Every structure is written in structure tokens, then in C-alpha cells.
Amino acid sequence: MLERCGGEGVSPRISEVLAIAVEPWARNQGVGDRLMEEIIRRADMFQVDKLVLHTAVDNLAGQAVFRKHGFVRCGIEKEFYPEGQDALMMQRAMVRMPIRP
């Protein structure tokens, strides 16, 4: 799930990856990579400038997928999840090629 942060006219355009999930039986088959590629493609289509997300600090497999797709650590949010776990905040700048005449 991808959600735009702020209003329609807000600049820079920032969207948050709210959720990405792969069933246990489908892991290690490239499903997470394909989901991230589609999220990035759609963010580009909507001219998003930056993607942000939160993931559990102990979700090392998820963090590896996010890093593979250009996300970098940008902070920790204490007690982010309902059970009180901390979240790692990550972000990815969107890079668009300039349109040439």
C-alpha cells in the first residue's frame, strides 16, 4: 500500500509505503523485489519525489529488500508499533530523468 503524505499540492511530493507482505511459502522467490519494483514504478508515475517507510528494527530480511531498492536509514521512531516495538525509518529519493525536447 502506498499513501501520499500531505495534501495534493504539497511539495516535495512524499509518499509512504504503508505495507508490503509476502506469504512465508512465497519468500526467497523474488516476490518482495517485484512488489517493490511496482511500488517504485507507481510512485514515479505519480511524480513522487521521495518514498518513506517504517519497518521493525528486527526485520532484517525486510530491511535488506528495502536497501536493495535504494532505501536508506533515516531514523528510529520509539514505540511505533502497538506492542511498543521501535521502528526503523527509511527513505528513498526518486530520481527522474529530465525530459529532453
C-alpha positions, 0 to 999 in steps of 0.5 A: 500500500502506498499513501501520499503524505500531505495534501495534493499540492504539497511539495516535495511530493512524499509518499509512504509505503504503508505495507508490503507482505509476502506469504512465508511459502512465497519468500526467497522467490523474488516476490518482495523485489517485484512488489517493490519494483511496482511500488517504485514504478507507481510512485514515479508515475505519480511524480513522487519525489521521495518514498518513506517507510517504517519497518521493525528494527528486527526485520532484517530480511525486510530491511535488506529488500528495502536497501536493495531498492535504494532505501536508506536509514533515516531514523528510529521512531520509539514505540511505533508499533502497538506492542511498543516495538521501535521502528526503523525509518527509511527513505528513498529519493526518486530520481527522474530523468529530465525530459529532453525536447 
